[in-house]
Amino acid sequence: MLYKFKSQAAGDIIMLETNGRQLLKIIGKDDEASLIKGILLPEQMPAAIAALESAIATEESNLQQQIEEAQAEGEAAPRPEAITLRQRAVPFMDMIQRCHKAQKEIVWGV
């Protein structure tokens, strides 16, 4: 399954199911109905951006901590995933910012 995020204020974003679900869960759209079909209203967008920024900061902090611990123990530093949360979330965050500015909602699954 693919997620297709659509809005009148930005181009569509298409994501694989696991990536789309991850972002939806981060922004609080994690009930079963919202994972299938939903809407992000302009008034919900600042909180969604803040949640994504917080999740990115947490992931990066955890990775940095793991690297420091590995170096302290003389082990090889762990490698980040091939594609980080930041790389997946930035296009979605850009879409949210554009839609918030234009006061247009984002929909998926419709």
C-alpha positions in Angstrom: 0.0 0.0 0.0 1.1 3.6 -0.6 0.1 6.8 1.1 -0.7 9.7 -1.2 -0.9 13.0 0.7 -2.8 15.6 -1.3 -3.6 19.3 -0.9 -4.6 22.3 -3.1 -1.6 24.3 -1.8 1.3 21.8 -2.6 2.2 18.9 -4.8 1.3 15.4 -3.8 3.6 13.3 -1.7 3.7 9.6 -2.1 5.2 7.3 0.5 5.4 3.6 1.2 3.0 2.4 3.9 5.6 2.0 6.7 7.0 5.5 6.2 3.6 7.1 5.9 2.3 5.3 9.0 5.4 6.3 10.9 4.8 10.0 10.1 1.1 9.8 10.8 1.7 8.2 14.2 4.2 11.0 15.1 1.7 13.7 14.3 -1.0 11.9 16.4 -3.1 10.5 13.5 -2.5 6.9 14.8 -6.0 5.6 15.2 -7.0 2.9 12.7 -9.4 5.1 10.8 -6.9 7.9 10.4 -4.2 5.5 9.2 -6.5 4.5 6.3 -8.1 7.9 5.4 -7.8 11.2 7.0 -7.3 15.0 7.0 -4.9 17.4 8.6 -6.5 20.7 9.2 -4.6 24.0 9.2 -5.1 24.5 12.9 -3.5 21.1 13.6 -0.4 21.9 11.4 1.8 23.8 13.9 1.5 20.9 16.4 2.2 18.4 13.6 5.4 20.2 12.7 6.5 20.5 16.3 5.9 16.7 16.8 7.9 15.9 13.7 10.8 18.2 14.7 10.8 16.6 18.2 10.9 13.1 16.8 13.7 14.0 14.5 15.7 15.6 17.3 15.1 12.5 19.5 16.3 10.1 16.7 19.4 12.2 16.1 20.2 12.5 19.8 19.8 8.7 20.3 22.1 8.0 17.4 24.7 10.5 18.7 24.5 8.9 22.1 25.0 5.4 20.6 28.0 6.6 18.7 29.6 8.2 21.8 29.0 5.0 23.8 30.6 2.8 21.1 33.6 5.1 20.9 34.0 5.1 24.7 34.0 1.3 24.6 36.4 1.2 21.6 33.8 -0.4 19.3 32.8 0.6 15.8 30.3 3.4 15.7 26.8 2.3 14.7 25.6 3.5 11.3 22.4 5.3 10.9 19.6 3.8 8.8 20.1 4.3 5.0 17.3 7.0 5.1 16.8 8.8 8.3 13.6 10.2 9.7 14.7 13.7 8.8 15.1 12.8 5.2 11.6 11.2 5.1 9.9 14.0 7.1 11.3 17.1 5.5 9.2 16.9 2.3 6.1 16.3 4.4 7.0 19.1 6.8 7.5 21.4 3.8 4.0 20.4 2.6 2.5 21.1 6.0 4.1 24.5 6.1 2.9 25.5 2.7 -0.6 24.3 3.4 -0.7 26.1 6.8 0.3 29.3 5.1 -2.4 28.9 2.5 -4.9 27.6 5.1 -5.6 24.5 3.1 -6.0 21.0 4.5 -4.0 17.9 3.7 -5.9 14.7 2.9 -4.9 11.0 2.4 -6.7 7.9 1.5 -9.5 9.7 -0.4 
